[in-house]
C-alpha cells in the first residue's frame, strides 16, 4: 500500500482529503503544519507528499526546501495543494521543484488522477530495467500506462521478414523504430573476414534499433530475423514526440543506454577472458533466458554458425564443447541438431 503524507492546516480539508485517499486504498499520514510535515516526512518516508502552501510555522515552500536538503526523501513526488491561483505563484512552486499544482476547490477525480500519475512515474523510476531493448516496453507502460503503449505500437505498418532477412544494416541512417510482434531477431556485427558476433537477441514485445535513434547516429550494427518475423514500423517522428513530451520516459531511456553500455562491456570481458566452456555455457543460458516460454519445454533449434556467433567462438570449437556437454549429461542433442538443456543449474555455475 502506497503511503501519502498530507500536510494541511485546515481541519475540514485535511480530514475530507485524507478520507478520500484512504477510500482509494492509500495509507495516509497527516500533518497540521509545515514543521510537523517535515518531521513526519523524515520519519515515515512517504511515497508522495501533498502539501498546502499557506500554513503557520512553516509554509509549503519552506517544506519543499527542507525536504530537498534530505538525501533520503528529496526525490519524493510533491504536489502543492493551494487556493492561490496566480500564475507567478504556480511558477514559483514548479521552479522550487514541485511535481504538480492543484488549486482549491478541487474535486476528488482531479486529485486522484494527479496522485495516480505521480505514483506511476515513481514506480517507473524505482524499477530496475533490463539493460537491453526489452526494458523499453516497461518504460512506456510504467510511465504512461498500458493504453499509451498500445496506442504507440498498434495500428502501425507491419513488415514481414523471412528467416535470415535483413531488418537494417550497419552504417545506414535510422528513420524508424522497430517493434517485434512475432518471431525472433538478432543484432550483430561483422568483421572484415565476414565473421559475426551477436550483440543482442530480440523476442516479441521488444523494440529494435532505438540506440541509433537516440544518439542521432548511423546504425553501429545490423539486425536480422532468426525466423519468420513480423515487426511494426514506427516513424522516427512519433518516437521523437514520445521522448520530447515525456521527460520521465527520456530519463529512463538514458538510464537504459548506460546499462546497455555496461552490458556490452561485460560481454566483451567474457569474450576476452572466459574459457571456451564458459562462453558456450553463457550462450546457452542467454538463449534460455531470452526465449524460454513459461510451462513449455525449451529446445534450442539454431544452426551452429549462429550459436557460435552468440558465444563469440569458432564453430568447430563450439561443436566440440557441445559434445563435451552432452557426454557430461548437461545437454541432449537431437538427431536434427536441436539442443535440450538437461541441467541448467550446473551450466549456470560452470567454473571458468
C-alpha positions in Angstrom: 0.0 0.0 0.0 1.4 3.4 -1.0 2.0 5.9 1.7 0.9 9.6 1.2 1.8 12.4 3.6 -0.9 15.1 3.6 0.2 18.5 5.1 -2.8 20.8 5.5 -3.7 23.2 8.3 -7.4 23.4 7.6 -9.1 20.7 9.6 -12.1 20.1 7.2 -9.9 20.0 4.1 -7.4 17.7 5.8 -10.0 15.3 7.1 -12.0 15.1 3.9 -8.9 14.7 1.7 -7.5 12.0 3.9 -10.8 10.1 3.8 -10.9 10.3 0.0 -7.3 8.9 -0.3 -7.9 6.2 2.3 -11.1 5.1 0.4 -8.8 4.8 -2.7 -6.6 2.3 -0.8 -3.7 4.7 0.2 -2.2 4.8 3.7 -2.5 8.4 4.7 -0.2 10.2 7.2 -1.5 13.7 8.2 0.3 16.8 9.5 -1.3 20.1 10.7 1.5 22.4 9.7 4.7 22.6 7.7 7.1 21.8 10.6 5.2 18.7 11.6 5.0 17.8 8.0 8.8 17.8 7.5 9.2 15.7 10.7 6.8 13.1 9.5 8.3 13.0 6.1 11.6 12.1 7.6 10.0 9.6 10.0 7.8 7.8 7.5 9.5 8.3 4.1 6.2 8.5 2.2 5.8 7.6 -1.5 4.2 11.0 -2.2 3.6 14.3 -0.4 0.5 16.6 -0.8 1.2 20.0 0.8 -0.7 23.2 1.3 1.2 26.5 0.7 -0.2 29.0 3.2 0.4 27.4 6.6 1.6 28.6 10.0 5.1 27.8 11.4 6.5 26.8 8.0 4.8 27.4 4.7 4.7 25.0 1.7 7.8 26.5 0.0 9.7 26.0 3.2 8.6 22.4 3.5 9.8 21.7 -0.1 13.1 23.5 0.6 13.7 21.4 3.8 12.8 18.2 2.0 15.3 18.8 -0.7 18.1 19.0 1.9 17.4 15.5 3.0 19.0 12.8 0.8 16.5 10.1 1.7 13.4 12.0 0.7 14.5 14.7 -1.6 13.1 12.9 -4.7 9.7 12.1 -3.2 7.0 13.3 -5.6 5.5 16.6 -4.3 2.1 18.1 -5.1 1.1 21.6 -3.9 -2.5 22.0 -2.8 -3.5 25.6 -2.5 -6.1 28.3 -3.0 -3.5 30.6 -4.7 -4.1 30.6 -8.5 -1.8 33.4 -9.6 0.5 32.4 -12.5 3.6 33.7 -10.7 2.7 31.6 -7.6 2.3 28.5 -9.7 5.6 29.1 -11.5 7.4 29.7 -8.2 6.1 26.4 -6.9 7.1 24.5 -10.0 10.5 26.1 -10.1 11.0 25.2 -6.4 10.7 21.5 -7.5 7.1 20.7 -7.1 5.8 18.0 -9.4 2.2 19.2 -9.6 -0.1 22.0 -8.5 -3.8 21.6 -7.6 -5.9 24.6 -6.8 -8.8 24.7 -4.3 -11.6 24.0 -4.6 -10.8 20.7 -6.3 -12.9 17.6 -7.0 -11.9 14.0 -6.0 -11.3 12.9 -9.5 -8.8 15.7 -10.2 -6.9 14.9 -7.0 -6.8 11.1 -7.5 -5.7 11.4 -11.2 -2.8 13.6 -10.1 -1.8 11.2 -7.3 -2.1 8.1 -9.6 0.0 9.8 -12.3 2.8 10.8 -9.9 2.9 7.4 -8.2 3.0 5.6 -11.6 6.0 7.7 -12.6 7.6 7.0 -9.3 7.3 3.2 -9.9 8.9 3.7 -13.3 11.9 5.5 -11.8 12.3 3.0 -8.9 12.1 -0.2 -11.0 15.4 -1.7 -12.3 15.1 -2.1 -16.0 16.9 -4.7 -18.0 19.9 -3.3 -19.9 18.6 -4.1 -23.4 15.7 -3.1 -25.6 13.3 -5.3 -23.6 13.3 -2.6 -20.9 11.8 0.0 -23.1 8.5 -1.8 -23.3 8.2 -1.5 -19.5 9.4 2.1 -19.6 6.5 3.3 -21.7 4.0 1.1 -19.9 5.0 2.1 -16.4 5.5 5.8 -17.2 2.4 6.4 -19.4 0.2 3.3 -18.9 -0.8 0.3 -20.9 -3.2 2.2 -23.1 -0.4 4.6 -24.1 1.8 1.6 -25.0 -0.9 0.1 -27.1 -1.6 3.4 -28.8 2.1 3.8 -29.6 2.6 0.3 -31.1 -0.8 -0.6 -32.6 -2.1 0.5 -35.9 1.4 0.6 -37.5 2.5 -0.7 -40.8 3.6 -4.3 -40.3 6.6 -5.6 -42.1 7.1 -9.3 -42.6 10.6 -10.8 -42.7 11.7 -14.2 -43.7 14.3 -16.1 -41.8 17.8 -14.6 -42.3 16.3 -11.5 -43.9 18.0 -8.2 -43.1 16.0 -5.7 -41.0 18.6 -2.9 -41.1 22.2 -2.7 -42.0 25.2 -1.3 -40.2 26.1 2.2 -41.5 22.6 3.1 -42.6 20.8 6.1 -41.2 17.8 5.3 -39.0 14.4 6.8 -39.8 12.1 4.4 -37.9 11.8 2.3 -34.7 11.0 -1.4 -34.9 8.6 -3.2 -32.5 8.8 -7.0 -32.7 5.4 -8.6 -32.8 6.1 -12.1 -33.7 9.2 -14.2 -34.2 12.9 -13.7 -33.1 15.7 -11.4 -34.3 19.3 -10.6 -33.6 21.6 -7.7 -33.8 25.2 -8.4 -34.8 28.5 -7.0 -36.0 30.6 -8.5 -38.8 34.4 -8.2 -39.1 36.5 -7.9 -42.3 36.6 -11.7 -42.7 32.8 -11.9 -42.6 32.7 -13.5 -39.1 29.7 -12.5 -36.9 29.4 -11.5 -33.3 25.8 -11.4 -32.0 25.4 -8.3 -29.8 21.6 -8.6 -28.9 18.7 -11.0 -29.2 15.1 -9.9 -29.5 11.8 -11.6 -28.7 8.2 -10.4 -29.1 7.3 -7.2 -27.2 10.7 -5.6 -27.7 11.9 -2.6 -29.6 14.8 -2.8 -32.1 17.1 0.0 -33.3 16.5 2.6 -30.7 20.1 3.4 -29.8 21.0 4.9 -33.1 17.7 7.0 -33.0 18.6 8.3 -29.5 22.2 9.0 -30.5 21.3 10.6 -33.8 24.0 8.4 -35.5 24.1 5.7 -38.1 23.5 2.1 -37.1 26.6 0.6 -35.4 25.3 -3.0 -36.0 23.0 -4.9 -38.3 19.7 -6.7 -37.4 18.4 -9.8 -39.0 15.4 -12.2 -38.5 16.2 -15.5 -36.9 12.9 -17.0 -38.1 9.8 -15.7 -39.9 9.1 -12.5 -38.1 6.5 -9.7 -38.0 7.6 -6.2 -37.0 5.6 -2.9 -36.5 7.3 0.1 -38.0 7.1 3.3 -36.0 8.2 6.5 -37.8 11.1 8.4 -36.2 8.9 11.5 -35.8 6.5 9.6 -33.5 9.4 8.3 -31.4 10.8 11.8 -31.1 7.4 13.1 -30.0 7.2 10.4 -27.3 10.5 11.5 -25.9 10.1 15.2 -26.2 6.7 15.2 -24.5 7.6 12.8 -21.7 10.7 13.8 -19.7 10.3 10.8 -17.5 10.5 8.4 -20.5 13.5 10.3 -21.8 15.3 10.0 -18.4 14.7 6.2 -18.3 15.9 5.8 -21.9 19.2 7.5 -20.9 19.5 5.1 -17.9 18.9 2.2 -20.3 21.6 3.4 -22.6 24.1 3.5 -19.6 23.1 -0.1 -18.7 23.4 -1.2 -22.3 26.9 0.1 -22.3 27.7 -1.8 -19.1 26.1 -5.0 -20.5 28.3 -4.7 -23.7 31.4 -4.3 -21.5 30.5 -7.5 -19.6 30.1 -9.3 -22.9 33.5 -8.1 -24.2 35.2 -9.1 -21.0 33.6 -12.5 -21.3 34.8 -13.0 -24.8 38.3 -11.9 -23.8 38.8 -13.8 -20.6 36.2 -16.6 -20.3 37.2 -20.1 -21.1 35.7 -21.8 -24.1 33.4 -23.9 -21.9 32.2 -20.8 -20.1 31.5 -18.9 -23.3 29.4 -21.8 -24.7 27.6 -22.2 -21.4 26.7 -18.5 -21.2 25.4 -18.6 -24.8 23.0 -21.4 -23.8 21.9 -19.6 -20.7 21.3 -16.4 -22.7 19.1 -18.3 -25.2 17.2 -20.0 -22.4 16.5 -16.7 -20.5 15.6 -14.9 -23.7 13.3 -17.4 -25.4 12.0 -19.8 -22.8 8.2 -19.7 -22.6 6.6 -20.4 -19.2 5.5 -24.0 -18.7 6.8 -25.1 -22.1 9.8 -27.3 -22.9 12.7 -25.3 -24.2 14.7 -26.5 -27.2 17.4 -24.5 -28.9 16.8 -25.1 -32.6 19.6 -22.9 -34.1 22.4 -23.6 -36.6 25.9 -23.9 -35.2 27.1 -20.8 -37.0 24.5 -18.6 -35.3 25.2 -20.2 -31.9 28.9 -19.7 -32.3 28.3 -16.1 -33.1 26.4 -15.7 -29.9 29.2 -17.5 -27.9 31.9 -15.5 -29.6 33.9 -18.5 -30.7 34.6 -20.6 -33.8 32.0 -23.1 -35.0 34.4 -26.1 -34.7 35.2 -25.2 -31.1 31.5 -24.8 -30.3 30.7 -28.2 -31.7 33.4 -29.9 -29.6 32.2 -28.2 -26.4 28.6 -29.1 -27.1 29.7 -32.7 -27.5 31.5 -32.5 -24.1 28.4 -31.1 -22.5 26.4 -33.9 -24.0 28.8 -36.5 -22.6 28.5 -34.8 -19.2 24.7 -35.0 -19.4 24.4 -31.2 -19.2 22.5 -31.1 -22.6 21.0 -33.5 -25.1 21.5 -33.2 -28.8 18.7 -34.5 -31.0 19.1 -36.2 -34.4 18.2 -32.8 -36.1 20.9 -31.0 -34.0 18.4 -29.3 -31.6 19.7 -28.8 -28.1 17.8 -29.5 -24.9 19.3 -28.3 -21.6 19.2 -31.1 -19.0 20.9 -29.4 -16.1 20.6 -25.7 -16.2 21.8 -25.0 -12.6 25.1 -26.8 -13.3 25.6 -24.9 -16.6 24.9 -21.6 -14.8 27.5 -22.4 -12.1 30.1 -23.7 -14.5 33.6 -22.7 -13.3 35.5 -20.6 -15.7 
